[in-house]
Structures are given as C-alpha cells and as structure tokens.
Amino acid sequence: MEIKDAAIEKLKAIIKEHKKGACLRVFMTEGCCGPSVAMDLVEKPEKDDLEVLKKDLKLYVHKDAQLHLAKAVIDCGEDGEIVVTGLPDPEGGCGCGH
C-alpha cells in the first residue's frame, strides 16, 4: 500500500482534530459488490491489526485487508477528500453500474 504525501498530511490533520492518541485503522467490510475497504479513527488496535508507520503516520491495518491493499494507493482527490485507488475489482456483480 502506498500513501501519497498529500494524503498523509490530510490524515494527520484529521487525526489531530479528532483527539490525542487517535490512529487511523484500515479494515475490510462487506459492501454491495463484495468486500470494501473501510477506515476509522481508533484509540488502539483491534485483534489481528498490524501497526504500520508511513512518514510519521501510524495506522493499523487488519490482516484481512493486507491482500486487498497490496497495490492500493491512498491519495487526495481534487476536492481534498481521501481517495483509494488500485483496489482489486469486486467479484461477481451486483447491478451497481459495473
């Protein structure tokens, strides 16, 4: 997983606003077309989370998310929002426009 500098700075600002001790957690959740990547701010890791440090940004990545995130890139879009690209295509179909 790659995290671009703009995303690191944006995430650091979000974490700073949240509260001291908060950390970004990345995990998989069920979406309409299969597994989806989710992010949340947490105080401590959950079971099976691995601690990752990217340019002073600490995050917890659940072990189930590692395979899905192998080629992922986290960046900021034109509107300044966090975007994730490079994720594997969902398996099957759900009629959501794909």
N, C-alpha and C positions, 0 to 999 in steps of 0.2 A: 504494500500500500504506500502510495506517495501522497504527501500533504504539501501543497504549494505554500510558499511563504505568505501570500495574501490570506489564505485560509487559516494558517497558524496564527497570524496577528488577529484576525476576526474572532477566532475561537478563544484566544487568550482574553480578549476584551469581554466576550460574553461570560466567560468563567469569572473574571474579575467582578463584573456586575452582579453575578449570582450570589456568591458569598465565598468567604475564605475557606479553603480546603476542598472546594468542588473540583471535580475532574470529569472529563468527557469519557463516556462509555459508549462503545460501538458494539452492536449485537444484531442478531437476526430475529426477525419477527415474521409472522405469517401475513402476506399481502394478498391482493385479489388474484394475482397470477403466480402465486408461489412465494417462496421466501423473499423478504425485503430487508434491506439494511436499515437499522434504526439507530438513533443517537439520543443520549440523555446525559444530563449532568447528575453526578452522584458523589457522595461523600467517600465511599470506599468501594473496592472491587467486590464483585459477586463471585460465587463459586465458579471455577473454570475460566476466570478472566486472567489475561496476561497483561502485565504492565509494559507499555511501550513509551519511549521517550523520543520525540521528534522536535529538535531545535527548541528545547525548554518547554515543550508542550507535552504534558503527561496525559496519556489516555489509557483506558482499559479496553482491551479487545477480547470478547468472548471467543473461546477456542473454536466454536462452530462457525464464527464469522471469518476466520482466517482464510479459509479456502476461497470464499466468495470475494474477499477483498484483495486477493493476491495481485491483481492488475488494476485495482481501483485507484483513482486519483481524486483527492478531495481538494476543491478549489473554491474561489468566489466567482459567482456569475456576474454579469454586467450590472445587476441591481444590488450587488453586495451580499447576496444570500449565499449560504454554503450549498455547493452542488457536488454530487458524487458521480463520476463517470467511470467507464471501464469495468462495469459490473457484468457478470455473465448474463446472457439472455435467459428469461424465465422459461421453465419447461412447461410444455402444454400450452393451452390457450384459455383465455377467459372472456374473450369478446371485448377487451378493453382497448381496441383500436390497433392491435398488433397483428 
